[in-house]
Amino acid sequence: MCCRREVGPDLQRIRKTHFPHGGKHTMSRKELKNLFKLSHKVSVYVPTLQQSGEAVKDGWVETTAALLSKLFGGSTSSDCVGYWILASGKLQREAVKLVFSYAEKITDDAVDAVYQHSLSMKSACNQEAVAIEIDGELYFV
């Protein structure tokens, strides 16, 4: 409760600044076309476990985020869980970090940089493969 009281006046000030008439600004699809848009998405699936079941050494999420930020201007990471069926028929579960960026365009040099990074990560993390996703298509490196 005390926090809401403290934030309340600031929220009212923001509303008055951005919406002087107190109403909401509506946005149409046509108006959205006038906004800056990033149409491409590049994602790297960063493993948390090696094939042996041991934890992957720290640093790959930050290194991946730094690379994507350098290439595309920023990045985001999210916790995910991957599932697949082992040869034994057992369902395998692994926590992964999804690091992604949106981009206005994706150059061949950027694709190669993500690919080379993924190769290094695959080797260092003792993986059979790591996944990269570009514009909704998944590739196993």
LOFI-926918 format. One record per atom (N, C-alpha, C): residue number from 1; atom name; x, y, z. Coordinates in pm, 1 decimal, decimal comma, padded with zeros to 6 digits. Each point is the difference from the previous one (the first is absolute). Example, Ala and Ser with C-alpha at 12.3 -4.5 7.8 and 13.67 -1.06 7.14 Angstrom:
2
+-----+-------+----------+----------+----------+
: num : atomo :        u :        v :        w :
+-----+-------+----------+----------+----------+
:   1 :     N :  01319,0 : -00569,0 :  00780,0 :
:   1 :    CA : -00089,0 :  00119,0 :  00000,0 :
:   1 :     C :  00090,0 :  00120,0 :  00000,0 :
:   2 :     N : -00035,0 :  00105,0 : -00072,0 :
:   2 :    CA :  00082,0 :  00119,0 :  00006,0 :
:   2 :     C : -00077,0 :  00109,0 :  00073,0 :
+-----+-------+----------+----------+----------+
//
This chain:
141
+-----+-------+----------+----------+----------+
: num : atomo :        u :        v :        w :
+-----+-------+----------+----------+----------+
:   1 :     N :  00080,9 : -00120,3 :  00000,0 :
:   1 :    CA : -00080,9 :  00120,3 :  00000,0 :
:   1 :     C :  00085,0 :  00126,3 :  00000,0 :
:   2 :     N :  00103,1 :  00005,1 :  00086,9 :
:   2 :    CA :  00081,3 :  00121,6 :  00005,4 :
:   2 :     C :  00068,3 :  00025,8 : -00134,2 :
:   3 :     N :  00040,5 : -00105,1 : -00066,0 :
:   3 :    CA :  00066,3 :  00017,9 : -00129,4 :
:   3 :     C : -00095,0 :  00059,4 : -00102,5 :
:   4 :     N : -00123,2 : -00043,8 :  00001,4 :
:   4 :    CA : -00096,3 :  00053,4 : -00095,9 :
:   4 :     C : -00023,9 :  00148,5 :  00023,2 :
:   5 :     N : -00006,0 :  00041,0 :  00126,3 :
:   5 :    CA : -00020,0 :  00141,9 :  00029,8 :
:   5 :     C :  00118,4 :  00082,4 : -00049,4 :
:   6 :     N :  00121,5 : -00053,9 :  00018,3 :
:   6 :    CA :  00119,1 :  00072,8 : -00042,4 :
:   6 :     C :  00007,8 :  00010,6 : -00151,9 :
:   7 :     N : -00040,1 : -00104,3 : -00070,0 :
:   7 :    CA :  00007,2 : -00002,2 : -00145,5 :
:   7 :     C : -00116,1 :  00076,6 : -00061,8 :
:   8 :     N : -00112,3 :  00005,6 :  00068,3 :
:   8 :    CA : -00121,7 :  00060,2 : -00052,4 :
:   8 :     C :  00016,7 :  00136,3 : -00063,5 :
:   9 :     N :  00058,0 :  00099,2 :  00071,8 :
:   9 :    CA :  00014,3 :  00133,4 : -00060,4 :
:   9 :     C :  00084,5 : -00000,8 : -00127,0 :
:  10 :     N :  00106,1 : -00081,2 : -00001,3 :
:  10 :    CA :  00083,3 : -00008,2 : -00120,4 :
:  10 :     C : -00078,1 : -00057,1 : -00117,0 :
:  11 :     N : -00081,3 : -00101,2 :  00027,3 :
:  11 :    CA : -00080,6 : -00060,8 : -00105,7 :
:  11 :     C : -00098,1 :  00102,0 : -00056,3 :
:  12 :     N : -00062,1 :  00079,2 :  00087,2 :
:  12 :    CA : -00092,8 :  00102,6 : -00047,6 :
:  12 :     C :  00073,8 :  00103,3 : -00085,2 :
:  13 :     N :  00121,7 :  00038,3 :  00042,6 :
:  13 :    CA :  00078,7 :  00096,5 : -00076,1 :
:  13 :     C :  00032,3 : -00055,0 : -00138,4 :
:  14 :     N :  00038,4 : -00128,7 : -00006,5 :
:  14 :    CA :  00032,5 : -00063,0 : -00128,0 :
:  14 :     C : -00122,8 : -00002,8 : -00089,8 :
:  15 :     N : -00113,6 : -00036,8 :  00055,9 :
:  15 :    CA : -00123,0 : -00004,8 : -00080,7 :
:  15 :     C : -00032,7 :  00137,4 : -00057,5 :
:  16 :     N :  00013,2 :  00103,6 :  00082,4 :
:  16 :    CA : -00032,6 :  00134,3 : -00047,3 :
:  16 :     C :  00098,5 :  00047,0 : -00106,1 :
:  17 :     N :  00126,4 : -00040,0 :  00013,6 :
:  17 :    CA :  00101,0 :  00039,5 : -00097,3 :
:  17 :     C : -00023,9 : -00067,0 : -00134,8 :
:  18 :     N : -00025,4 : -00130,0 :  00002,8 :
:  18 :    CA : -00013,3 : -00074,9 : -00124,5 :
:  18 :     C : -00142,1 :  00000,1 : -00056,3 :
:  19 :     N : -00097,4 :  00014,2 :  00087,1 :
:  19 :    CA : -00139,7 :  00001,0 : -00041,7 :
:  19 :     C : -00067,2 :  00122,3 :  00062,2 :
:  20 :     N :  00021,6 :  00117,8 : -00056,3 :
:  20 :    CA : -00046,6 :  00123,2 :  00062,2 :
:  20 :     C : -00150,2 :  00004,2 :  00024,9 :
:  21 :     N : -00076,2 : -00074,3 : -00075,6 :
:  21 :    CA : -00144,8 :  00001,0 :  00018,5 :
:  21 :     C : -00045,3 : -00114,1 :  00089,5 :
:  22 :     N :  00096,2 : -00076,0 :  00055,3 :
:  22 :    CA : -00033,8 : -00108,8 :  00090,4 :
:  22 :     C : -00044,1 : -00126,6 : -00070,8 :
:  23 :     N : -00013,5 :  00003,8 : -00130,9 :
:  23 :    CA : -00045,0 : -00117,2 : -00074,8 :
:  23 :     C :  00115,1 : -00087,5 : -00043,7 :
:  24 :     N : -00033,9 : -00107,9 : -00064,7 :
:  24 :    CA :  00101,4 : -00091,5 : -00050,6 :
:  24 :     C :  00026,8 :  00031,8 : -00146,4 :
:  25 :     N :  00123,9 : -00017,5 : -00039,5 :
:  25 :    CA :  00034,5 :  00013,2 : -00141,5 :
:  25 :     C : -00019,1 : -00137,1 : -00063,7 :
:  26 :     N : -00074,6 : -00006,5 : -00106,3 :
:  26 :    CA : -00020,0 : -00127,8 : -00068,4 :
:  26 :     C :  00093,2 : -00007,9 : -00120,3 :
:  27 :     N :  00033,5 : -00121,9 : -00036,6 :
:  27 :    CA :  00092,9 : -00023,8 : -00110,3 :
:  27 :     C : -00066,5 : -00094,5 : -00098,2 :
:  28 :     N :  00007,6 :  00032,5 : -00126,6 :
:  28 :    CA : -00054,0 : -00087,1 : -00104,2 :
:  28 :     C :  00115,1 : -00070,8 : -00070,7 :
:  29 :     N : -00032,0 : -00103,5 : -00074,1 :
:  29 :    CA :  00103,0 : -00070,2 : -00078,0 :
:  29 :     C :  00064,7 :  00095,5 : -00100,1 :
:  30 :     N : -00079,9 :  00088,6 : -00055,3 :
:  30 :    CA :  00053,0 :  00096,1 : -00096,3 :
:  30 :     C :  00102,3 :  00091,6 :  00066,9 :
:  31 :     N : -00030,0 :  00046,0 :  00121,8 :
:  31 :    CA :  00092,5 :  00087,0 :  00072,4 :
:  31 :     C :  00126,4 : -00074,4 :  00042,7 :
:  32 :     N : -00013,2 : -00129,0 :  00029,8 :
:  32 :    CA :  00116,7 : -00079,8 :  00038,8 :
:  32 :     C :  00106,5 :  00000,5 : -00108,6 :
:  33 :     N : -00042,7 :  00006,8 : -00125,4 :
:  33 :    CA :  00094,8 : -00002,4 : -00111,2 :
:  33 :     C :  00093,3 :  00120,2 :  00001,7 :
:  34 :     N : -00037,8 :  00106,1 :  00071,0 :
:  34 :    CA :  00084,1 :  00119,2 :  00009,1 :
:  34 :     C :  00105,4 : -00010,6 :  00110,0 :
:  35 :     N : -00008,2 : -00103,5 :  00083,5 :
:  35 :    CA :  00096,4 : -00017,8 :  00108,2 :
:  35 :     C :  00122,9 : -00075,2 : -00049,3 :
:  36 :     N :  00109,8 :  00016,5 :  00072,0 :
:  36 :    CA :  00122,9 : -00073,2 : -00031,0 :
:  36 :     C : -00025,4 : -00148,0 :  00024,3 :
:  37 :     N :  00036,6 : -00083,3 : -00096,2 :
:  37 :    CA : -00034,1 : -00142,1 :  00005,0 :
:  37 :     C :  00124,4 : -00084,9 : -00023,0 :
:  38 :     N :  00012,7 : -00104,8 :  00079,0 :
:  38 :    CA :  00106,6 : -00098,7 : -00017,8 :
:  38 :     C : -00067,4 : -00130,3 : -00041,3 :
:  39 :     N :  00017,3 : -00040,0 : -00124,1 :
:  39 :    CA : -00075,3 : -00111,4 : -00058,4 :
:  39 :     C :  00066,8 : -00135,9 :  00013,3 :
:  40 :     N :  00125,1 : -00004,1 :  00040,8 :
:  40 :    CA :  00072,9 : -00126,8 :  00005,2 :
:  40 :     C :  00035,5 : -00035,3 :  00144,1 :
:  41 :     N :  00005,2 : -00129,4 :  00027,5 :
:  41 :    CA :  00034,7 : -00047,0 :  00134,2 :
:  41 :     C :  00106,5 : -00108,4 : -00010,0 :
:  42 :     N :  00105,1 :  00015,9 :  00080,1 :
:  42 :    CA :  00108,1 : -00098,2 :  00008,6 :
:  42 :     C :  00005,9 : -00047,9 :  00144,4 :
:  43 :     N : -00005,0 : -00132,0 :  00019,2 :
:  43 :    CA :  00003,6 : -00058,4 :  00134,1 :
:  43 :     C :  00108,7 : -00105,4 :  00008,0 :
:  44 :     N :  00062,7 : -00008,3 :  00116,3 :
:  44 :    CA :  00099,0 : -00103,8 :  00027,9 :
:  44 :     C : -00045,4 : -00071,8 :  00126,3 :
:  45 :     N : -00007,9 : -00132,1 : -00007,5 :
:  45 :    CA : -00038,9 : -00082,1 :  00114,2 :
:  45 :     C :  00127,4 : -00039,5 :  00074,3 :
:  46 :     N :  00017,9 :  00054,4 :  00119,2 :
:  46 :    CA :  00121,5 : -00023,7 :  00078,3 :
:  46 :     C : -00026,9 : -00113,4 :  00098,9 :
:  47 :     N :  00074,6 : -00110,5 : -00011,1 :
:  47 :    CA : -00022,8 : -00114,6 :  00089,2 :
:  47 :     C :  00045,8 :  00030,0 :  00142,8 :
:  48 :     N : -00057,1 : -00073,5 :  00095,4 :
:  48 :    CA :  00042,2 :  00012,9 :  00139,6 :
:  48 :     C :  00071,6 : -00125,3 :  00048,4 :
:  49 :     N : -00014,3 : -00110,3 : -00075,5 :
:  49 :    CA :  00063,1 : -00126,6 :  00038,0 :
:  49 :     C :  00083,9 : -00054,4 : -00114,4 :
:  50 :     N :  00109,7 : -00067,1 :  00034,7 :
:  50 :    CA :  00079,3 : -00072,8 : -00097,8 :
:  50 :     C : -00065,4 : -00135,6 : -00022,9 :
:  51 :     N :  00046,9 : -00073,7 : -00099,5 :
:  51 :    CA : -00053,6 : -00134,3 : -00026,3 :
:  51 :     C :  00012,6 : -00089,2 :  00122,6 :
:  52 :     N :  00103,8 :  00020,6 :  00079,6 :
:  52 :    CA :  00024,1 : -00081,5 :  00119,4 :
:  52 :     C : -00097,1 :  00031,9 :  00112,9 :
:  53 :     N : -00074,6 :  00108,9 : -00013,6 :
:  53 :    CA : -00090,9 :  00042,4 :  00105,5 :
:  53 :     C :  00059,4 :  00106,1 :  00090,9 :
:  54 :     N :  00129,6 :  00027,2 : -00017,1 :
:  54 :    CA :  00064,9 :  00105,0 :  00078,9 :
:  54 :     C : -00044,6 :  00137,4 : -00050,0 :
:  55 :     N :  00000,3 :  00095,4 :  00091,1 :
:  55 :    CA : -00038,6 :  00136,4 : -00035,9 :
:  55 :     C :  00101,6 :  00061,5 : -00096,0 :
:  56 :     N : -00049,8 :  00075,8 : -00093,9 :
:  56 :    CA :  00084,7 :  00075,2 : -00092,6 :
:  56 :     C :  00063,2 :  00115,0 :  00077,9 :
:  57 :     N :  00125,0 :  00030,2 : -00029,8 :
:  57 :    CA :  00067,2 :  00111,6 :  00066,9 :
:  57 :     C : -00073,0 :  00130,6 : -00030,1 :
:  58 :     N : -00003,9 :  00086,4 :  00101,0 :
:  58 :    CA : -00065,6 :  00130,1 : -00014,5 :
:  58 :     C :  00066,7 :  00084,2 : -00107,9 :
:  59 :     N : -00073,7 :  00094,0 : -00050,7 :
:  59 :    CA :  00056,0 :  00096,5 : -00093,3 :
:  59 :     C : -00058,0 : -00005,0 : -00139,6 :
:  60 :     N : -00059,1 : -00111,8 : -00039,7 :
:  60 :    CA : -00049,1 : -00012,0 : -00137,7 :
:  60 :     C : -00122,0 :  00087,1 : -00026,2 :
:  61 :     N : -00085,2 :  00018,2 :  00099,9 :
:  61 :    CA : -00116,7 :  00086,8 : -00020,4 :
:  61 :     C :  00047,0 :  00143,6 : -00022,3 :
:  62 :     N :  00090,4 :  00046,3 :  00084,9 :
:  62 :    CA :  00049,4 :  00136,9 : -00012,6 :
:  62 :     C :  00078,7 :  00020,1 : -00129,6 :
:  63 :     N :  00081,3 : -00098,1 : -00036,3 :
:  63 :    CA :  00077,6 :  00010,0 : -00123,6 :
:  63 :     C : -00092,7 :  00004,7 : -00121,4 :
:  64 :     N : -00103,1 : -00083,7 :  00002,0 :
:  64 :    CA : -00097,2 : -00002,3 : -00109,5 :
:  64 :     C : -00077,5 :  00130,8 : -00005,2 :
:  65 :     N : -00043,1 :  00049,1 :  00116,2 :
:  65 :    CA : -00073,6 :  00126,9 :  00005,7 :
:  65 :     C :  00086,8 :  00115,0 : -00051,4 :
:  66 :     N :  00127,8 : -00002,1 :  00035,9 :
:  66 :    CA :  00091,3 :  00105,5 : -00046,4 :
:  66 :     C :  00016,7 : -00004,8 : -00151,6 :
:  67 :     N :  00013,8 : -00120,7 : -00055,0 :
:  67 :    CA :  00015,1 : -00013,4 : -00145,2 :
:  67 :     C : -00124,3 :  00051,0 : -00072,3 :
:  68 :     N : -00117,5 : -00046,1 :  00042,4 :
:  68 :    CA : -00123,0 :  00043,0 : -00066,8 :
:  68 :     C : -00021,8 :  00150,1 :  00016,3 :
:  69 :     N :  00036,0 :  00053,6 :  00115,3 :
:  69 :    CA : -00012,7 :  00145,0 :  00021,1 :
:  69 :     C :  00092,3 :  00077,0 : -00093,5 :
:  70 :     N :  00120,6 : -00050,4 : -00017,6 :
:  70 :    CA :  00095,3 :  00064,7 : -00091,0 :
:  70 :     C : -00050,5 : -00005,2 : -00144,3 :
:  71 :     N : -00054,5 : -00115,2 : -00038,9 :
:  71 :    CA : -00045,7 : -00017,7 : -00138,2 :
:  71 :     C : -00129,3 :  00074,4 : -00030,3 :
:  72 :     N : -00093,5 :  00001,8 :  00097,7 :
:  72 :    CA : -00135,2 :  00047,9 : -00029,0 :
:  72 :     C : -00047,2 :  00115,0 :  00088,5 :
:  73 :     N :  00084,5 :  00045,5 :  00090,8 :
:  73 :    CA : -00036,3 :  00115,8 :  00080,8 :
:  73 :     C : -00059,5 : -00030,3 :  00135,8 :
:  74 :     N : -00024,3 : -00124,4 :  00031,0 :
:  74 :    CA : -00055,7 : -00037,7 :  00129,7 :
:  74 :     C : -00038,4 : -00146,2 : -00000,3 :
:  75 :     N : -00026,9 : -00053,2 :  00117,0 :
:  75 :    CA : -00042,3 : -00139,9 :  00010,0 :
:  75 :     C : -00078,7 : -00019,9 :  00128,5 :
:  76 :     N : -00067,9 : -00112,5 :  00006,8 :
:  76 :    CA : -00079,7 : -00037,9 :  00116,6 :
:  76 :     C :  00024,9 : -00146,8 :  00026,2 :
:  77 :     N : -00001,6 : -00039,3 :  00127,8 :
:  77 :    CA :  00010,0 : -00142,8 :  00030,8 :
:  77 :     C : -00122,2 : -00042,1 :  00079,5 :
:  78 :     N : -00035,5 : -00125,5 : -00017,2 :
:  78 :    CA : -00118,3 : -00054,3 :  00065,0 :
:  78 :     C :  00027,0 : -00143,7 :  00041,0 :
:  79 :     N : -00053,5 : -00040,1 :  00114,5 :
:  79 :    CA :  00011,1 : -00138,9 :  00044,5 :
:  79 :     C : -00101,1 : -00085,6 : -00074,9 :
:  80 :     N :  00044,6 : -00113,6 : -00049,6 :
:  80 :    CA : -00087,0 : -00093,7 : -00071,9 :
:  80 :     C :  00032,7 : -00141,6 :  00045,3 :
:  81 :     N : -00083,4 : -00092,4 : -00037,4 :
:  81 :    CA :  00024,8 : -00141,7 :  00025,9 :
:  81 :     C : -00018,3 : -00074,4 : -00131,0 :
:  82 :     N :  00101,0 : -00080,3 : -00036,7 :
:  82 :    CA : -00007,4 : -00080,6 : -00121,0 :
:  82 :     C : -00028,1 : -00145,4 :  00035,1 :
:  83 :     N : -00071,9 : -00067,9 : -00086,4 :
:  83 :    CA : -00033,8 : -00141,2 :  00019,1 :
:  83 :     C :  00028,9 : -00076,0 : -00128,2 :
:  84 :     N :  00043,5 : -00125,4 :  00013,8 :
:  84 :    CA :  00016,1 : -00089,1 : -00113,6 :
:  84 :     C :  00000,1 : -00142,7 :  00050,8 :
:  85 :     N : -00019,3 : -00093,1 : -00091,6 :
:  85 :    CA : -00004,1 : -00141,9 :  00034,7 :
:  85 :     C :  00137,7 : -00061,3 : -00022,7 :
:  86 :     N :  00053,0 : -00065,1 :  00103,6 :
:  86 :    CA :  00128,3 : -00070,2 : -00009,8 :
:  86 :     C : -00017,6 : -00131,1 : -00075,2 :
:  87 :     N :  00110,2 : -00060,6 : -00042,0 :
:  87 :    CA : -00004,6 : -00129,5 : -00069,5 :
:  87 :     C : -00069,0 : -00105,7 :  00085,9 :
:  88 :     N :  00009,4 :  00013,9 :  00131,8 :
:  88 :    CA : -00064,0 : -00095,2 :  00092,4 :
:  88 :     C : -00151,0 :  00018,6 :  00006,8 :
:  89 :     N : -00050,3 :  00107,3 : -00061,2 :
:  89 :    CA : -00142,9 :  00028,4 :  00004,2 :
:  89 :     C : -00038,2 :  00093,8 :  00113,7 :
:  90 :     N :  00096,6 :  00033,4 :  00083,2 :
:  90 :    CA : -00024,7 :  00087,5 :  00114,6 :
:  90 :     C : -00006,2 :  00146,3 : -00045,1 :
:  91 :     N : -00089,6 :  00075,4 :  00062,5 :
:  91 :    CA : -00010,0 :  00143,1 : -00027,6 :
:  91 :     C :  00112,3 :  00072,8 :  00073,8 :
:  92 :     N :  00082,1 :  00069,7 : -00072,9 :
:  92 :    CA :  00109,8 :  00077,3 :  00058,3 :
:  92 :     C : -00042,8 :  00145,2 :  00011,4 :
:  93 :     N :  00035,8 :  00063,0 :  00109,2 :
:  93 :    CA : -00034,5 :  00140,2 :  00026,4 :
:  93 :     C :  00128,3 :  00075,6 :  00030,8 :
:  94 :     N :  00014,9 :  00119,8 : -00057,3 :
:  94 :    CA :  00116,7 :  00082,7 :  00031,0 :
:  94 :     C : -00037,9 :  00147,5 : -00001,2 :
:  95 :     N :  00043,3 :  00068,9 :  00103,2 :
:  95 :    CA : -00016,6 :  00145,1 :  00002,7 :
:  95 :     C :  00096,7 :  00060,4 : -00101,4 :
:  96 :     N : -00047,1 :  00095,5 : -00075,7 :
:  96 :    CA :  00084,4 :  00072,1 : -00095,3 :
:  96 :     C : -00027,5 :  00149,2 :  00015,4 :
:  97 :     N :  00093,9 :  00077,6 : -00045,6 :
:  97 :    CA : -00019,3 :  00144,8 : -00005,5 :
:  97 :     C : -00016,2 :  00037,0 : -00146,4 :
:  98 :     N : -00104,0 :  00071,2 : -00030,1 :
:  98 :    CA : -00022,9 :  00048,1 : -00135,5 :
:  98 :     C :  00046,6 :  00145,4 : -00004,6 :
:  99 :     N :  00099,3 :  00027,3 : -00082,5 :
:  99 :    CA :  00051,2 :  00136,2 : -00015,7 :
:  99 :     C : -00037,7 :  00043,8 : -00141,2 :
: 100 :     N : -00070,0 :  00113,0 : -00010,6 :
: 100 :    CA : -00048,0 :  00040,0 : -00132,1 :
: 100 :     C :  00010,4 :  00149,7 : -00021,7 :
: 101 :     N : -00001,9 :  00035,7 : -00127,2 :
: 101 :    CA :  00000,7 :  00139,7 : -00043,2 :
: 101 :     C : -00096,4 :  00016,0 : -00116,2 :
: 102 :     N : -00056,9 :  00116,8 : -00008,2 :
: 102 :    CA : -00076,3 :  00038,7 : -00118,0 :
: 102 :     C :  00088,4 :  00093,0 : -00082,1 :
: 103 :     N : -00014,8 : -00006,6 : -00131,2 :
: 103 :    CA :  00086,9 :  00078,6 : -00087,4 :
: 103 :     C : -00077,2 :  00053,4 : -00119,5 :
: 104 :     N :  00046,1 :  00112,7 : -00049,2 :
: 104 :    CA : -00057,5 :  00057,6 : -00121,4 :
: 104 :     C :  00040,0 : -00082,7 : -00121,2 :
: 105 :     N :  00126,2 : -00046,2 : -00000,8 :
: 105 :    CA :  00047,1 : -00088,1 : -00106,6 :
: 105 :     C :  00103,2 : -00094,6 :  00059,9 :
: 106 :     N :  00019,8 : -00112,6 : -00067,0 :
: 106 :    CA :  00098,2 : -00098,7 :  00043,5 :
: 106 :     C :  00096,2 : -00022,2 : -00115,8 :
: 107 :     N :  00124,7 :  00033,7 :  00020,6 :
: 107 :    CA :  00100,6 : -00016,5 : -00105,2 :
: 107 :     C :  00062,4 : -00139,2 :  00007,0 :
: 108 :     N :  00064,9 : -00039,4 : -00108,7 :
: 108 :    CA :  00072,7 : -00127,3 : -00001,0 :
: 108 :     C :  00111,8 :  00000,7 :  00104,1 :
: 109 :     N :  00063,8 :  00115,0 :  00019,9 :
: 109 :    CA :  00105,6 :  00010,2 :  00101,2 :
: 109 :     C : -00056,2 : -00024,4 :  00140,1 :
: 110 :     N : -00119,6 :  00051,8 :  00026,0 :
: 110 :    CA : -00063,1 : -00021,3 :  00130,7 :
: 110 :     C : -00036,3 : -00146,8 :  00018,9 :
: 111 :     N : -00054,5 : -00062,9 : -00104,1 :
: 111 :    CA : -00033,1 : -00143,0 :  00007,2 :
: 111 :     C :  00126,1 : -00080,6 :  00027,4 :
: 112 :     N :  00108,8 :  00032,3 : -00068,4 :
: 112 :    CA :  00125,0 : -00072,1 :  00020,9 :
: 112 :     C :  00052,3 :  00019,4 :  00142,4 :
: 113 :     N : -00010,2 :  00120,7 :  00053,0 :
: 113 :    CA :  00046,3 :  00025,8 :  00137,0 :
: 113 :     C : -00079,7 : -00082,3 :  00101,3 :
: 114 :     N : -00131,5 : -00008,2 : -00019,0 :
: 114 :    CA : -00084,6 : -00080,6 :  00089,5 :
: 114 :     C :  00034,1 : -00147,8 : -00015,9 :
: 115 :     N :  00021,4 : -00044,4 : -00122,6 :
: 115 :    CA :  00036,2 : -00139,5 : -00026,7 :
: 115 :     C :  00134,0 : -00035,4 :  00065,1 :
: 116 :     N :  00101,7 :  00084,2 : -00019,6 :
: 116 :    CA :  00132,6 : -00026,9 :  00057,6 :
: 116 :     C : -00006,5 : -00002,6 :  00152,8 :
: 117 :     N : -00075,7 :  00090,9 :  00057,3 :
: 117 :    CA : -00019,2 :  00003,3 :  00145,5 :
: 117 :     C : -00066,9 : -00129,6 :  00046,9 :
: 118 :     N : -00099,7 : -00044,3 : -00074,2 :
: 118 :    CA : -00072,2 : -00123,0 :  00036,2 :
: 118 :     C :  00090,1 : -00122,4 : -00009,6 :
: 119 :     N :  00087,3 : -00003,3 : -00100,9 :
: 119 :    CA :  00097,6 : -00109,7 : -00010,2 :
: 119 :     C :  00091,6 : -00003,6 :  00122,3 :
: 120 :     N :  00048,9 :  00115,7 :  00040,1 :
: 120 :    CA :  00086,8 :  00008,0 :  00118,1 :
: 120 :     C : -00074,0 : -00044,4 :  00125,5 :
: 121 :     N : -00123,8 :  00044,3 :  00014,3 :
: 121 :    CA : -00080,4 : -00035,7 :  00116,5 :
: 121 :     C : -00027,9 : -00150,0 :  00001,6 :
: 122 :     N : -00031,6 : -00056,2 : -00115,6 :
: 122 :    CA : -00025,4 : -00144,0 : -00012,1 :
: 122 :     C :  00119,5 : -00079,6 :  00050,1 :
: 123 :     N :  00118,4 :  00037,3 : -00043,2 :
: 123 :    CA :  00121,7 : -00070,2 :  00039,8 :
: 123 :     C :  00028,1 :  00018,3 :  00149,1 :
: 124 :     N : -00003,5 :  00124,0 :  00046,3 :
: 124 :    CA :  00032,4 :  00029,8 :  00139,8 :
: 124 :     C : -00099,9 : -00061,1 :  00097,6 :
: 125 :     N : -00124,8 : -00012,3 : -00043,1 :
: 125 :    CA : -00105,1 : -00053,7 :  00087,1 :
: 125 :     C : -00020,7 : -00149,7 : -00019,5 :
: 126 :     N :  00084,5 : -00061,9 : -00083,9 :
: 126 :    CA : -00007,6 : -00144,4 : -00024,7 :
: 126 :     C : -00141,6 : -00042,1 : -00042,0 :
: 127 :     N : -00048,5 :  00062,1 : -00107,3 :
: 127 :    CA : -00133,9 : -00027,3 : -00051,7 :
: 127 :     C :  00008,4 : -00071,2 : -00134,7 :
: 128 :     N : -00099,7 : -00083,4 : -00028,7 :
: 128 :    CA : -00011,2 : -00057,8 : -00134,9 :
: 128 :     C : -00036,4 :  00108,4 : -00099,2 :
: 129 :     N : -00084,1 :  00092,3 :  00045,3 :
: 129 :    CA : -00045,2 :  00110,1 : -00085,1 :
: 129 :     C : -00052,2 :  00111,7 :  00088,6 :
: 130 :     N :  00001,3 :  00119,8 : -00053,5 :
: 130 :    CA : -00070,2 :  00112,4 :  00061,4 :
: 130 :     C : -00090,8 :  00058,3 : -00107,7 :
: 131 :     N : -00103,5 :  00068,4 :  00043,9 :
: 131 :    CA : -00098,5 :  00050,4 : -00095,3 :
: 131 :     C :  00008,3 :  00151,4 : -00012,9 :
: 132 :     N : -00016,7 :  00045,1 : -00123,8 :
: 132 :    CA : -00020,6 :  00141,3 : -00027,3 :
: 132 :     C : -00129,5 :  00010,3 : -00080,2 :
: 133 :     N : -00068,8 :  00107,9 :  00020,5 :
: 133 :    CA : -00127,2 :  00022,2 : -00069,1 :
: 133 :     C :  00007,3 :  00135,5 : -00069,2 :
: 134 :     N : -00032,6 : -00000,1 : -00127,4 :
: 134 :    CA :  00000,1 :  00124,0 : -00076,8 :
: 134 :     C : -00134,0 :  00011,9 : -00070,9 :
: 135 :     N : -00070,7 :  00105,9 :  00034,2 :
: 135 :    CA : -00131,6 :  00027,4 : -00059,0 :
: 135 :     C : -00093,1 : -00120,9 :  00005,9 :
: 136 :     N : -00002,8 : -00067,2 :  00114,9 :
: 136 :    CA : -00093,7 : -00109,8 :  00021,1 :
: 136 :     C :  00045,5 : -00135,3 : -00051,2 :
: 137 :     N :  00119,8 : -00007,9 : -00057,1 :
: 137 :    CA :  00052,1 : -00128,4 : -00048,2 :
: 137 :     C :  00114,9 : -00043,1 :  00089,6 :
: 138 :     N : -00006,1 : -00125,0 :  00048,2 :
: 138 :    CA :  00098,2 : -00052,6 :  00094,4 :
: 138 :     C :  00108,3 : -00077,3 : -00073,1 :
: 139 :     N :  00125,1 :  00028,4 :  00036,8 :
: 139 :    CA :  00115,8 : -00066,6 : -00060,0 :
: 139 :     C :  00082,3 : -00063,1 :  00111,3 :
: 140 :     N :  00043,1 : -00124,7 : -00021,4 :
: 140 :    CA :  00086,9 : -00067,1 :  00095,4 :
: 140 :     C :  00143,3 :  00009,6 : -00049,0 :
: 141 :     N :  00085,5 :  00057,8 :  00082,4 :
: 141 :    CA :  00141,3 :  00019,6 : -00033,7 :
: 141 :     C :  00078,7 : -00115,8 :  00057,6 :
+-----+-------+----------+----------+----------+
//
